[in-house]
Amino acid sequence: MSVPPRVSLATLGVADVARSTEFYESLGWRLSPASVPGVVSFFHTAGGLLSLVAADHLAADTNLPPAPAGFRGTMLAINVDSPAAVDEALRAVVRAGATLVKAGGSAEWGGYLGYFTDPDGHLWEITYNPGWPLDDREIPRLP
């Protein structure tokens, strides 16, 4: 299997989720009802999805120290259609030169995910989310 060439979800680590959510809403971006006020905000875009999460929560989930030493406050995601596809894609990126940050595993919200950094240290997540089915273009669909 090759790694799918897509960005499914761009997650921005922010200092204040509510304040950042207000900013993007003020731009006219549509907030998804899948959002959890003050915890995570999801926005529909013309391609991949954008989410806003507290930077310290993202750093803790990935087992990386907060910026500037490790986590930079930004994570990109590739959504796939199964837990097995998460593990397969993680193996493929490591073979290609990525560093495994966190092996694939079950998430408390019911999905399955793992993390890697590319050769420049940019953080990526590969995830299976049973609540976000992929469409025919393999883009996850939010409610």
PLY file of the C-alpha trace (Angstrom):
ply
format ascii 1.0
element vertex 143
property float x
property float y
property float z
element edge 142
property int vertex1
property int vertex2
end_header
0.00 0.00 0.00
1.16 3.51 -0.73
0.29 6.42 1.56
-2.79 8.29 0.25
-1.80 11.72 -1.18
-4.30 13.84 0.70
-4.75 16.11 3.68
-7.95 15.14 5.47
-7.77 17.34 8.56
-5.51 20.26 9.48
-5.42 20.75 13.25
-4.15 24.02 14.64
-2.93 24.14 18.22
-4.24 27.34 19.74
-3.96 29.13 23.07
-7.72 29.69 23.44
-10.13 27.48 21.49
-13.17 29.74 22.05
-11.33 32.87 20.89
-9.91 31.13 17.82
-13.31 29.63 16.98
-14.84 33.10 17.08
-12.15 34.35 14.70
-12.81 31.65 12.06
-16.57 32.05 12.41
-16.09 35.77 11.82
-14.49 34.88 8.48
-17.70 33.12 7.51
-16.37 29.59 8.01
-19.10 27.09 8.92
-18.67 25.48 12.35
-19.68 21.81 12.47
-22.10 20.55 15.14
-19.48 17.83 15.82
-17.53 20.54 17.67
-17.25 20.56 21.47
-17.29 24.19 22.74
-14.01 25.19 24.33
-12.43 21.79 23.57
-12.38 21.30 19.79
-13.90 23.20 16.88
-14.31 21.66 13.43
-14.79 23.72 10.29
-15.87 22.62 6.85
-13.59 23.82 4.06
-13.62 23.32 0.30
-11.22 20.39 0.70
-9.91 18.98 3.94
-11.31 19.94 7.30
-9.86 22.41 9.81
-9.92 21.85 13.56
-8.83 24.02 16.46
-7.59 22.38 19.68
-5.64 23.68 22.66
-1.93 23.33 21.84
-1.12 21.82 25.25
-3.77 19.10 24.77
-2.30 18.17 21.39
1.21 18.05 22.80
0.09 15.75 25.63
-1.77 13.38 23.25
1.28 12.95 21.02
3.76 12.41 23.87
5.88 15.28 22.51
6.99 18.26 24.59
5.29 21.57 23.79
6.94 24.05 21.42
9.63 25.07 20.81
11.42 21.79 21.59
9.06 19.39 19.81
5.42 20.09 19.15
4.91 23.16 16.97
1.20 23.68 17.59
0.15 22.23 14.21
-0.76 18.71 13.11
-1.92 17.41 9.73
-4.08 14.30 9.37
-4.75 11.58 6.84
-8.05 9.78 7.39
-8.24 6.16 6.25
-11.02 3.56 6.21
-9.94 1.12 8.93
-7.61 0.53 11.89
-5.60 -1.86 9.71
-5.11 0.92 7.16
-3.75 3.17 9.95
-1.14 0.57 10.88
-0.27 -0.14 7.25
0.19 3.57 6.46
2.34 4.09 9.58
4.62 1.25 8.48
4.85 2.80 5.00
5.79 6.27 6.24
8.46 4.86 8.55
9.90 2.87 5.62
10.00 6.14 3.69
12.00 7.92 6.41
9.43 9.25 8.86
9.82 8.91 12.62
7.09 7.03 14.46
5.90 9.23 17.33
3.03 7.08 18.62
2.07 3.65 17.29
-1.48 3.01 16.14
-3.92 2.43 18.95
-7.48 2.90 20.11
-8.61 6.42 20.95
-10.93 7.25 23.84
-13.50 8.64 21.38
-13.88 5.29 19.57
-11.47 5.64 16.70
-7.95 4.40 16.04
-4.87 6.54 15.35
-1.11 6.91 15.35
1.37 9.76 14.85
4.58 10.32 12.88
6.85 13.20 11.98
8.22 13.74 8.50
11.95 14.27 7.96
11.55 17.97 8.79
9.72 17.26 12.04
6.20 18.16 10.89
3.63 16.19 12.85
1.06 14.02 11.08
-1.73 11.82 12.37
-3.10 8.81 10.52
-6.56 8.05 11.82
-9.64 5.93 11.39
-12.80 7.60 12.69
-15.93 5.42 12.48
-18.12 8.52 12.91
-16.68 10.25 9.85
-17.27 8.06 6.80
-15.09 8.78 3.77
-16.84 9.92 0.61
-16.05 8.72 -2.92
-13.08 11.15 -2.98
-11.93 9.71 0.38
-12.63 12.96 2.22
-14.22 12.50 5.66
-17.75 13.81 6.08
-18.69 15.68 9.25
-22.29 16.01 10.41
0 1
1 2
2 3
3 4
4 5
5 6
6 7
7 8
8 9
9 10
10 11
11 12
12 13
13 14
14 15
15 16
16 17
17 18
18 19
19 20
20 21
21 22
22 23
23 24
24 25
25 26
26 27
27 28
28 29
29 30
30 31
31 32
32 33
33 34
34 35
35 36
36 37
37 38
38 39
39 40
40 41
41 42
42 43
43 44
44 45
45 46
46 47
47 48
48 49
49 50
50 51
51 52
52 53
53 54
54 55
55 56
56 57
57 58
58 59
59 60
60 61
61 62
62 63
63 64
64 65
65 66
66 67
67 68
68 69
69 70
70 71
71 72
72 73
73 74
74 75
75 76
76 77
77 78
78 79
79 80
80 81
81 82
82 83
83 84
84 85
85 86
86 87
87 88
88 89
89 90
90 91
91 92
92 93
93 94
94 95
95 96
96 97
97 98
98 99
99 100
100 101
101 102
102 103
103 104
104 105
105 106
106 107
107 108
108 109
109 110
110 111
111 112
112 113
113 114
114 115
115 116
116 117
117 118
118 119
119 120
120 121
121 122
122 123
123 124
124 125
125 126
126 127
127 128
128 129
129 130
130 131
131 132
132 133
133 134
134 135
135 136
136 137
137 138
138 139
139 140
140 141
141 142
